[in-house]
Amino acid sequence: MARNVMVVDDERDIRITVRAVLEPRGFKVLLIESGEKCIEELEKGFKGVILLDIMMAGMDGWETVREITKRGLQQGNIIAMLTAKHDPDPDLEQLAENVLHYIRKPFEPSELVAIVGEYCQFLEDAKSEQGTR
């Protein structure tokens, strides 16, 4: 099963922490520091779960989601937003069809593993289902 995860966060410590939680459990983790680089990786063909920070310098998480959608790069990917905010973000409603989850920092490692594992399985099942059509 493909267990690709892209971690998009401008905070190096967050990227490293997420990798330390996911890699030992069999996930292939790609660390990206900006929305612009996320778009570049998607254009190169990345498929998997995208853990996307909301508050980043330059292109923030919501702008990144809008750009992903505008360019048609969401196919074969699941986006979950990472945030330190405790109040719901008004942008979440507008982009709900493109964002599947809202994960608050600090997160519980076991919860992150469960969420990412579930989404990787969903993507794998969807890919298998398309192959049988």
Backbone bond lengths (Angstrom), bond angles and torsions (degrees), N, CA, C in turn:
res aa  C-N    CA-C-N  psi(-1)  N-CA   C-N-CA  omega(-1)  CA-C   N-CA-C  phi
1 M - - - 1.445 - - 1.523 109.12 -
2 A 1.337 116.32 133.79 1.462 121.20 176.17 1.524 108.25 -71.35
3 R 1.292 116.53 125.43 1.464 121.34 -178.79 1.520 108.72 -126.46
4 N 1.338 114.97 56.82 1.457 121.39 -177.75 1.522 110.78 -85.61
5 V 1.328 115.10 132.63 1.460 121.22 178.82 1.521 108.32 -133.22
6 M 1.334 116.08 128.32 1.458 121.43 173.63 1.530 107.38 -106.20
7 V 1.328 116.60 123.04 1.458 122.18 178.25 1.523 107.07 -103.74
8 V 1.334 115.97 114.76 1.464 121.39 -177.52 1.521 107.65 -112.82
9 D 1.329 116.06 106.11 1.461 121.46 -178.22 1.519 107.67 -155.53
10 D 1.334 116.93 136.41 1.462 119.27 179.98 1.527 112.12 -79.64
11 E 1.329 117.63 -6.44 1.465 121.15 176.44 1.526 109.71 -95.23
12 R 1.327 115.53 113.25 1.459 121.49 -177.50 1.532 111.95 -56.34
13 D 1.331 116.58 -41.93 1.469 120.03 -177.95 1.530 112.08 -60.60
14 I 1.316 116.92 -37.34 1.472 120.21 178.15 1.520 109.65 -66.22
15 R 1.338 116.56 -46.08 1.473 120.02 179.77 1.523 110.61 -57.82
16 I 1.326 116.12 -46.79 1.467 121.38 -178.14 1.536 110.52 -64.40
17 T 1.327 116.96 -41.68 1.466 121.06 179.72 1.522 111.35 -62.83
18 V 1.339 116.81 -45.89 1.466 119.82 -179.69 1.529 109.86 -62.46
19 R 1.328 116.67 -41.87 1.469 119.30 178.04 1.531 110.68 -62.03
20 A 1.338 116.94 -42.63 1.469 120.87 -179.64 1.529 111.78 -62.91
21 V 1.318 117.26 -29.77 1.465 121.22 178.09 1.526 111.11 -78.63
22 L 1.340 117.44 -42.46 1.466 120.84 -170.49 1.530 115.23 -88.44
23 E 1.330 118.17 -40.78 1.476 119.46 -174.82 1.527 113.64 -58.64
24 P 1.336 119.82 -43.84 1.470 118.81 179.95 1.535 113.54 -63.08
25 R 1.321 115.94 -15.38 1.466 120.58 179.73 1.522 112.09 -99.91
26 G 1.332 115.99 15.78 1.458 120.80 172.56 1.513 117.08 91.43
27 F 1.316 118.04 8.68 1.454 120.67 177.52 1.525 109.91 -87.77
28 K 1.324 116.23 142.23 1.461 121.79 174.36 1.527 106.25 -93.39
29 V 1.338 116.87 114.07 1.461 121.72 -170.54 1.527 110.68 -109.87
30 L 1.331 114.76 127.27 1.458 122.91 176.29 1.518 107.25 -108.40
31 L 1.342 117.51 123.59 1.461 121.91 -177.97 1.520 110.10 -99.09
32 I 1.333 116.17 125.79 1.461 123.07 -176.61 1.525 108.13 -130.72
33 E 1.333 116.55 137.90 1.462 119.53 -174.10 1.523 115.67 -100.92
34 S 1.331 119.32 0.28 1.467 119.46 -178.30 1.525 111.69 -155.68
35 G 1.328 114.69 160.21 1.456 120.38 176.16 1.516 112.02 -61.97
36 E 1.318 116.16 -39.08 1.468 120.35 179.96 1.528 111.19 -61.09
37 K 1.334 116.46 -43.30 1.473 119.93 179.60 1.529 111.14 -69.38
38 C 1.320 116.95 -31.64 1.467 121.29 175.40 1.528 109.36 -59.95
39 I 1.322 116.58 -47.50 1.469 121.48 179.28 1.526 109.73 -59.77
40 E 1.328 116.88 -43.30 1.476 120.74 178.99 1.531 110.69 -58.25
41 E 1.329 117.33 -45.75 1.469 120.95 -179.48 1.529 111.62 -65.27
42 L 1.313 116.73 -38.14 1.464 119.98 177.19 1.526 110.65 -65.64
43 E 1.319 116.82 -38.93 1.469 120.12 177.97 1.526 111.50 -67.10
44 K 1.337 116.89 -26.59 1.471 120.93 176.01 1.527 111.52 -78.20
45 G 1.349 117.24 -8.64 1.455 120.09 175.69 1.511 117.07 112.67
46 F 1.334 118.88 8.53 1.468 119.64 178.53 1.522 110.22 -55.32
47 K 1.325 115.78 136.47 1.465 123.30 173.82 1.519 107.90 -134.63
48 G 1.320 117.05 130.65 1.453 120.85 178.59 1.511 111.70 157.20
49 V 1.316 115.60 -153.28 1.459 122.43 179.96 1.523 108.16 -93.80
50 I 1.324 115.87 132.36 1.462 121.83 178.33 1.524 107.81 -111.57
51 L 1.329 116.55 117.31 1.462 122.54 173.97 1.521 106.09 -98.12
52 L 1.318 116.76 108.43 1.459 122.61 -167.25 1.521 110.98 -117.10
53 D 1.325 116.32 119.03 1.460 121.69 176.67 1.524 109.07 -67.43
54 I 1.317 116.84 144.08 1.461 120.21 178.45 1.518 110.72 -81.31
55 M 1.333 116.79 -52.10 1.464 120.62 -173.66 1.525 110.74 -93.20
56 M 1.336 114.80 96.11 1.467 120.73 177.10 1.519 108.46 -128.74
57 A 1.324 115.61 152.22 1.459 120.49 174.37 1.528 108.32 -67.25
58 G 1.309 116.50 153.46 1.465 119.57 -178.83 1.510 109.68 73.61
59 M 1.321 117.05 -126.75 1.465 122.15 179.23 1.527 108.37 -77.15
60 D 1.345 116.86 112.09 1.467 118.39 -179.75 1.530 110.52 -76.82
61 G 1.320 116.13 178.44 1.457 120.32 -176.07 1.515 113.79 -60.81
62 W 1.338 116.79 -41.63 1.465 119.52 -179.30 1.520 111.23 -67.06
63 E 1.337 116.97 -41.28 1.477 119.79 176.18 1.527 110.15 -61.95
64 T 1.321 116.16 -37.70 1.466 120.62 179.04 1.529 110.50 -63.55
65 V 1.337 117.28 -44.17 1.469 120.66 178.00 1.526 110.10 -60.94
66 R 1.328 116.43 -43.53 1.473 119.68 179.12 1.529 110.86 -60.51
67 E 1.322 116.42 -41.42 1.472 120.55 -179.42 1.529 110.87 -68.89
68 I 1.317 117.06 -40.16 1.469 121.18 176.71 1.530 109.27 -57.86
69 T 1.326 115.79 -46.00 1.465 121.46 -178.95 1.525 110.70 -66.47
70 K 1.316 116.02 -45.94 1.474 121.29 -179.04 1.531 110.99 -57.80
71 R 1.322 116.47 -38.95 1.471 120.93 -178.22 1.537 112.97 -88.40
72 G 1.325 117.07 -1.73 1.462 120.72 178.89 1.517 113.52 69.92
73 L 1.330 116.89 33.65 1.465 121.71 -175.80 1.529 113.32 -97.21
74 Q 1.323 118.24 3.24 1.461 120.26 -176.78 1.522 113.15 -79.04
75 Q 1.324 118.20 -18.72 1.470 121.49 -178.73 1.536 110.78 -58.98
76 G 1.334 116.93 127.68 1.461 121.37 178.86 1.514 114.10 81.43
77 N 1.343 116.24 10.55 1.460 121.49 179.77 1.521 109.85 -130.30
78 I 1.315 115.57 153.25 1.461 122.29 171.66 1.519 106.50 -123.09
79 I 1.337 115.47 130.02 1.463 121.15 -179.10 1.523 109.53 -106.24
80 A 1.336 115.64 129.29 1.464 122.47 171.99 1.523 106.86 -124.34
81 M 1.318 116.35 130.73 1.457 120.73 -178.51 1.531 110.21 -86.75
82 L 1.331 115.63 137.27 1.463 122.75 173.37 1.520 107.34 -103.18
83 T 1.323 117.78 134.54 1.454 119.08 -178.80 1.521 111.99 -151.30
84 A 1.319 115.13 149.26 1.458 121.38 173.07 1.530 109.57 -94.89
85 K 1.338 116.89 -7.15 1.464 121.43 -179.74 1.526 109.54 -73.69
86 H 1.324 115.86 142.84 1.462 119.71 179.89 1.522 112.47 -103.49
87 D 1.323 117.20 -13.16 1.460 120.64 175.68 1.514 108.33 -95.10
88 P 1.330 117.57 142.44 1.468 119.57 178.25 1.525 110.73 -57.31
89 D 1.295 116.22 140.02 1.454 121.94 -179.43 1.523 108.84 -85.11
90 P 1.347 117.81 131.16 1.464 119.42 179.88 1.530 112.91 -60.17
91 D 1.313 117.90 -27.52 1.463 121.05 178.98 1.525 112.12 -68.09
92 L 1.326 117.60 -21.62 1.459 120.45 -178.14 1.524 110.94 -60.19
93 E 1.345 116.63 -42.13 1.469 119.42 179.68 1.519 111.40 -62.12
94 Q 1.322 117.57 -44.18 1.463 121.96 -177.71 1.522 111.88 -64.50
95 L 1.311 117.40 -32.18 1.464 121.28 -174.10 1.528 112.48 -112.03
96 A 1.325 117.05 16.15 1.468 121.60 -174.32 1.521 113.16 -57.03
97 E 1.324 118.29 -32.60 1.465 118.96 -178.76 1.521 112.28 -70.43
98 N 1.337 117.72 -16.33 1.459 121.44 -179.76 1.523 113.43 -106.96
99 V 1.325 117.25 -11.15 1.468 122.26 -178.46 1.522 108.05 -119.95
100 L 1.320 116.14 122.02 1.457 120.12 -174.05 1.525 113.98 -91.29
101 H 1.326 117.25 -25.37 1.462 118.88 -173.39 1.523 109.81 -149.45
102 Y 1.313 115.31 156.50 1.454 123.97 -179.60 1.524 105.60 -127.38
103 I 1.332 118.37 102.77 1.469 122.77 -175.09 1.526 108.92 -102.68
104 R 1.330 116.01 122.39 1.468 119.92 -178.94 1.525 111.14 -87.39
105 K 1.345 114.86 138.03 1.461 121.55 172.95 1.526 107.09 -91.49
106 P 1.298 121.04 141.92 1.460 124.51 -4.99 1.530 109.91 -73.80
107 F 1.308 115.61 146.95 1.459 121.05 -177.77 1.523 109.57 -107.17
108 E 1.303 115.56 157.74 1.463 121.48 174.14 1.526 107.56 -82.25
109 P 1.327 119.54 125.78 1.462 120.81 -179.78 1.527 113.42 -52.66
110 S 1.326 117.56 -42.24 1.469 119.57 -178.58 1.526 111.49 -64.97
111 E 1.325 116.88 -35.91 1.467 120.98 177.99 1.529 110.23 -67.16
112 L 1.327 116.40 -42.94 1.466 120.35 179.24 1.529 110.70 -61.76
113 V 1.318 116.88 -45.48 1.469 121.06 179.09 1.528 110.24 -60.62
114 A 1.322 117.21 -43.50 1.471 120.94 -179.27 1.524 111.38 -63.88
115 I 1.326 116.90 -45.52 1.468 121.16 -178.87 1.523 110.43 -64.00
116 V 1.320 116.77 -50.16 1.464 120.85 -177.89 1.528 110.40 -64.19
117 G 1.315 117.27 -41.11 1.464 120.38 178.01 1.516 112.38 -61.40
118 E 1.322 116.19 -42.42 1.468 121.08 178.66 1.532 110.44 -62.41
119 Y 1.325 117.00 -43.20 1.466 120.14 -178.62 1.523 111.85 -69.92
120 C 1.322 117.49 -37.47 1.473 120.04 175.93 1.529 110.29 -62.98
121 Q 1.321 116.52 -41.58 1.467 120.60 177.96 1.526 110.77 -63.56
122 F 1.324 116.82 -41.67 1.461 121.26 178.23 1.528 110.66 -59.92
123 L 1.339 116.64 -45.89 1.470 120.39 179.26 1.523 111.08 -62.57
124 E 1.323 116.67 -41.00 1.466 121.07 179.51 1.530 110.68 -64.75
125 D 1.326 116.25 -43.44 1.468 120.31 178.25 1.524 111.17 -62.91
126 A 1.327 116.81 -42.27 1.468 120.96 179.60 1.523 110.62 -63.85
127 K 1.327 116.29 -39.91 1.468 120.96 178.94 1.532 110.28 -65.03
128 S 1.327 116.75 -43.10 1.468 121.16 178.75 1.520 111.24 -63.99
129 E 1.319 116.25 -40.30 1.462 121.06 179.99 1.528 110.76 -64.26
130 Q 1.329 117.03 -39.76 1.470 120.45 177.94 1.518 110.85 -65.38
131 G 1.321 116.51 -34.12 1.462 121.04 -179.52 1.514 113.39 -69.44
132 T 1.329 117.06 -21.24 1.465 120.36 -179.48 1.523 112.65 -92.10
133 R 1.299 116.79 -1.78 1.474 119.92 179.70 1.493 111.15 -89.38
